[in-house]
Amino acid sequence: MGSGNTILDAIETKKFGGELSDGLIRDVVEGYALGKVPDYQMASLLMAIFIQGMSYAETLALTRAMAESGETYSFPECVDKHSTGGVGDKVSLTALPIVAACGAPVAKLSGRGLGATGGTVDKLEAIPGFSCNLSEEIFSRQVEEVGLAIVEAGDLAPADKEIYALRDTTGTVDSLPLIGSSIVSKKVATGAGHLLYDVKRGSGAFMKTTEEARKLADLLVRLSEDLGIDASALITDMDNPLGSTIGNALEVRESVLLLKNEPVPDDLAAEVRHVATLLLDLKGKPEGADAIENALSSGAAYEKFIAFVRAQGGDADALEDLPVSAEVSEVKSPRDGYVARFGASDIGSAALALGAGRAKKGDRIDPGAGVEILVKPGDPLEMDQPVAHLYGEREAERAGRLVLKALEISDEPVEPPPVILDSL
């Protein structure tokens, strides 16, 4: 049967809420990846899936088909973590070198950022000379020799890449089966044996409520386990940005401080330690917390980061003083009170306005642009006290307005919110 009939069968079946067989799903995904199924038919099927939903069996079949649509790797001994994306989320840059220093090797394939959430690849490329383009052979060798490698997910799950681009332009992004299969297909193709999902929820995240985040976390763990990966998940807060910086070079600078065991905001320090502990648990190293403190205080975690940066062509000497924009302006508090919230969504938009992110694929980013937050929820405020520094000359006035919009001030003292909301 030609793929023309196959896709029509799939559309007809799904349109009326029927269940697609494994074979049909595989044929459609394969046909689309080979260019035999046109965009308009795939878009029609995606909308039918968006409206009618998918059973778990269908979602599993879709995940498997996308994972197998391109080359696959196998790193059964390695750990990896995947974040669903947040504002100022530098957990990969910090927790992964820490666990690598504790003897849990890391093989990570990462993407570039879209919107205000920078991808790990973009952040690392703010280090002069750093490259995420490694051949499979060099990638594998670095995992063995350094214990940590992060490369760009190029030809991994190519069917997912094509389908994702189409979902982006057809209003079919926010469908749980489509989100879950997209994330897990790339992870299965990467082949790390132990995987932690960090599902963000809040204004600066894709999932707005803990309820939605828990549903996604459940699905990610279940799909991963059924496809041979030992997985667990964490639900973390993204109503406020994580740590104090948003922007590529700024985030690497803050990560370096943490890895050198110097003071960073509590929310970041706590989440990084928690994630690192869970990754060591997955790897069967139960005395994780002590090992982590030891890796940080002995300097081993930072040394691991330096070895990793050098292995991928980066200038490790530049880490002490990464170039950030020389154009810096200050945002001041409009009144006295207490910080109730510093809305992640608007802070992310401010960083985007300054040039730290991409509004659309292919946009150039300014690695030295971004926002540094000087106060966190719970902190007391005085009128005219500086609350943020803006780095970059692009649209600085609009960025300043967005930062003030993000700042919610309370007259009464406020308890800082917990960062870790749930784990499963």
N, C-alpha and C positions, 0 to 999 in steps of 0.2 A: 504494500500500500504506500503511495507517495506521501510526502510530508504535507502536501496540500490538503489531502483528505484527513490526515491525522489531526492537524491543528483544528480543522473544522469540527471533527468529532469531539475534540476536547472542549471547544467553545460551546457547542450544543449541549454536551453533558453538563458542563459546569454552570451554564446559564440557568438551567433548571434545578441546580443544587445537587446534581449527581456526583458520584465519586469517580475520580480518574484512576485508572489502573497504573501500576508501576511502569509497565511497558509503554503505555501511552505518554506518561510524564517523561520518560527517558527519551522517547522518539521526538517529542516536541522540543525538549531542551537541546538535544543533539541537532535537530533540524534548524533551530534558531541560531545556535553557535556557528553552524556551517553556512548561514546566510540563505538557507532554503525556505525558511519561514519569514515572511515580511514583517516589518515593525507593526503595521496596522493590525495584523492578525494577532500578533503576540500581545499588543496593547489591549485588544478586545478580550483575550483570555485573562490577562492580568486584572482587568476591571471586573470580569465575572468572578474571579477568585476573591478580589477585594470585597465584593458585595456578598457572595455566597459563603466565603470562608473555605477552609480546607480541613479535612480530618487529620488526626495525627499521622496516620499511615501515609496519606498523600504528602504531608509536609516532610516526612522522613524520606520518601522516595524522591522528592524534589531536591532535598539537601544532598542526597547521595549522587543524583544525576549531575548536579552542578559541581560537586567536589571532584567528580571523575571526568569533567569536561576538558581538563588540561593536564599539565604535568602534576605529579604529586610527590611529596617528600615523605621521609619517615625518620622521626627522631623520638623513638619510644622512651628514651631515658630523660628527655628534656621536659622542662616546665615552661609554661607560657601564661600570660594573662591578657585578657582582652577587655578593654573598657568600651562602653557604648558611647563614650564621648562626653566631655564636660568642659567647662570654662576654667582654664588654669590647671588642667589635669596633667600633672607631671609624675604620676605614679609609676609609669613604665620606666621613665628615665632614672628613677631612684630605687624602687623595689627590686627591679631585675638585676642591677649590679650587686645589690646586697645579697640576694639569694645565690647568685653565681659565686660570690665570695664565700658563701657558706657551703659550697660544694654541690649545688643543684644547677646543672647546666641549662642554659636558656637558648632556644632557637625561636626567633620571632620574625614573622613577616608582617610588616606594618604598612599602613596607607598614608596618603597625604590628607590634609584636613580640607573640609569644605565648610563655608560659613565661619563662625567665630571659633569653632573648636579646631585647634591646630592638630595635625596628625603628628605622630612621633617622628616620622621621617623629616617633616618640615623643621621640627625643633632641632634634631640632630644636624641638619644641614646648615644651621646657623653657626656651627663650629667650622672655621675655615678649613677647607680641604676634605671635610668628611663626605664619604660617599656611601649610599645605600644600595648601589648597584654592584652586587657581588655575583660571580658565577656560582653555580650549584656546588662545584668542587671546592671553591674557596670558602663558601658559606659553611659547608660541612666541616672543612678543616679547622676553620676558626671556632666553631662550636666545640670541637675536640680540644684545641690548643688553648683558647682563651676562656672557654666556658660561657661565652656570651656573644651572640651575633644578632644584629637587627638589620634586615634588608627589606627593600621595597617589594611588596607583593605584586610582581609584574604580571606574569602569565598564569597566575594561580586562579583556578576556577573562572576561566574566561567567560563561560556562559553567565555566571553571576554578574560579572562586570557589565556585560551587554544588557542584561535584564535590569540591573540597577539603574543604568543610565536612562533606560526607557521608563522605569517607574518614576524617576525623578521628574520627567516631563509629562507624565500622564495622570498625576494625582493618585498614584497607587503605592506610595511609600509606606504609609502607616497601617499596614496589615500585618498582624502578628505572625502568621505562617510565612509571609514573604520576608519579614525582618529576620525571623529566626533562621530560616533556611539560608539566607544571604550570609549571615554572620558565621554560622557553623560550617557551611560548605568551604569557606576559606580556611577555617581552622583544621578541618579534616584533611584538606590538601596539604597544609603545612606539616601535619604529622607529629606534633609534639604529643607525648604520651599523657601529660598531666596539665590540666588547664583550669584556670580560675577566671570566671566572668565577673567583671565589676559593672553592675547595672546601675546607672545613675538615674536619680529621679529628682524632679524639681524644675524651676523656671528655666534653668540653663541646660536642661537635658531633654532628650527626646520623649521620655516617659514622664508625664507630669505628676502622677500619683504613685504612692508606694504599692497600691493594688496592681496598677498596670505593670510596674517594674517587676513585681513578684511573678506575674503571669509570664513575662518574657524570660525572667531568670529560670523559672521552672522548665520552660520549653527548651532553652539553650542547654541546660544540664541534661535533660532527657534525650534530646537529639544526639548530643555528644557521647553520652554513655552508650546509646544504641549503635553508634558508629565507631565504638572501640576506644574512646578517650575517657580517661579517669577525670571527672569534672566536678567542680563545685562553684557556687555563686555567692555574691555579696551584693547587697543593695545599699548604695551610699547616697548621701545628700548632695544635690547640686542646685539648691536654692541660692547658695552663696558660692562665689568662686573658691577654688581650693588653693590654699597658700596665699601669697601676696602678689604674684605676678601673672599676667596674661600677655602672651607674645613670645615669639620663638627664642631669641637670644636671652631675654629676661628670664624665661622659664628654665633655660639651661643653667643660668647663673644661680637661680634659687636651688636647683637640683644639686649643683656643686656644693653649695653651703650645707645642705642636708647630708650629702655623702661625706663631707669633711667633718661631720658631727658638730657643726656650728648651729647656732639657734635659727630656727625657721618657725613660722606660725604653727600652733598646736594642732590645728585640724589636719594639716599636711603631714606633720611628723607622726600623728596617731594613725592616719589611714595607711601610710607607707609601711609602718611597722606591722599593722594588722594584715595587710595584703602579703607582705613577705612571710609572716608567720604561717598564713594559710597555704602559701605555695610550698613551704618546707613541710607542712603537714601532708599535703598531697603526695610529696616525694617520699613520705615515710620518715621524716626527720622530726620527731616530736619535741625535741628540746629547742625548738626554733627561736623562742624569745631571747634566750641567753646567747645563742649563736649570733643573732642579729645585733644585739648590743655590742658583742665582742667585735664583730666585723666593722661596726661603725667606730668604736673607740680605738681600735688598733690601727685604723687607717686602711684596713684590707679592702673595704667596700669602695673607697675612693681610688685606690690603686687598681682595682678591677676595672673601674670605669675608664681610667687613663689607658690601661692596656687595650680595652675595647675600642676607644677612640683612635688610638694609634694604629691598631690593626686595620681600621677602615679608612685610613688616610688622613685622619683629622689632626690638627695642630694642637696637641695636648697642652702646650705652653700657653696657648691663647685662652684656655679655660679660666685662668685666674682673672682675666680681664677681657671678656668677650665684648666685641664692638656692639654698642647699642646707639640709638639715635642721639645726636648731640642736641636736637631740638626738644627741650623738656619744658613742660608747663605744669602749673600746679592747680589743683581744684580744692577749694576751701569749703568748710562746713557753713551752711547758711544760718545755723542757730546752735544753741546749747542743747544738751540732751544725752541720749545713749543710742548707739548704733543698734537698731532692731534687726536690720537686714541690709545686705549690700547685693541687690538683685543680680544674679549671675547672667541672666539673659541680656540686660541692658549693658552690663560691663563688657560682655562679649561683643555686643554691637559697637561699643566705643572702641574696642581694640581693632575691630574690623574696619571702622571708619579711619583709624590711624594708619591702616595698611598691614596689620598683622595677620589677616586672614584672607580667604578668597570668597568673593560674592558668587562667582561661578567657576567651573572647572577651567583650568588653564590660566587663571589670573596670576599675575606676579605678586609675590608677597615681599614685604620689607622685613627682613629678619630682625632688624633693630627696633622695630616699632612695637608699641603695646602700652599696657596700663600697669602701674604698680599701686596696689592698694595699701594705704598706711594705717587703716583701722579695720577691726573685725567686729562681728556681732558681739554685743555685751560691753564693748569699750565705751567709756564716757567721752563726750564731745564738748568742745567749747566753740563758740561762734568764731569763724575765720580760721579755725585750726585746719591745717592741710589734711585732706582725706585721701588724695591720690596724686600721683605724678603721671603725666601723659608723655609718652615718648613718640616723636614723629611729627612732621609738619602737615601731613595730609589731614584735612578736615578736623583740626584740633578743637575748634570751637564747638562743632557738633558733638565731638567725643566728650567734651567737658559737660555739655548739657545732658548727655546720656548717663554720665557718671552721677550727676546730681539727681537724675530721675531714679537711678538705681538705689540711691542712699535713702533708707527709711529710718527716720529718727523718732525715738520714743521719749516721753517725758519721764517715764519710770525706768529703773534698772531692768536689764534684760539678761536672761540666762542664754549663753551661747548654745546653739542647737547641736545635737549629736551628729557626728559625721557618718558613723556606721549605723544603718537603720535595721538591717536584718541580714542573716546569712542562711544559706540552705545547701 
